[in-house]
Structure formats: structure tokens, C-alpha cells
């Protein structure tokens, strides 16, 4: 998927499929890498099994589905790690 200026490795994102102006949750993922050509690769962490066929088509680079899929920021992994371990957010 194409990078936006706000995306960077280690960010958690959510993927939404848009049809008839309605967004439907597909998955939560973590960005692994952003290539020099601005293509982002990510690891799926959780997904809605009802839309597994759409995710499979996305992984095959289905152009129509790629254009109908939105990425929204979730949380950075450092934030989540601090939540998991009770860390201080002022570090």
C-alpha cells in the first residue's frame, strides 16, 4: 500500500474497506517497512474473518480493492509496550 506522510515503521494501523461511502473494518496491522518507492509492507495482527476474502485479494494487489481501502493510524508499538509493562510515558 502507498505510504502517507504520517506512516512510519512500527506504527499500528487499521485497514478499512470503503463501499458506497461506508467504511468497514478489515484488519489491524503493524507497519514493518516503507520502501524507497513509498510502498508500505505490514503484518496483520487481527482481522475480521468475515472479510478474509477481501484481505486475500488485497495481498494479491487487486487494484480496485487497493483503491477502496483506507489506512488509519492506531498506536505506535512503543506506546503499547509501555501500557503492557506499566512504563512511564514521560521517558
Buried (B, 14 or more C-beta within 10 A) or exposed (E): BEBEEEBEBEBBBBBBBEEEEEBEBBBBBBBEEBEEEEEBEBEBEEBBEEBEEBBEBBEEEBEEBEEBBBBEEBEBEEBBEBEEEEEEEEE
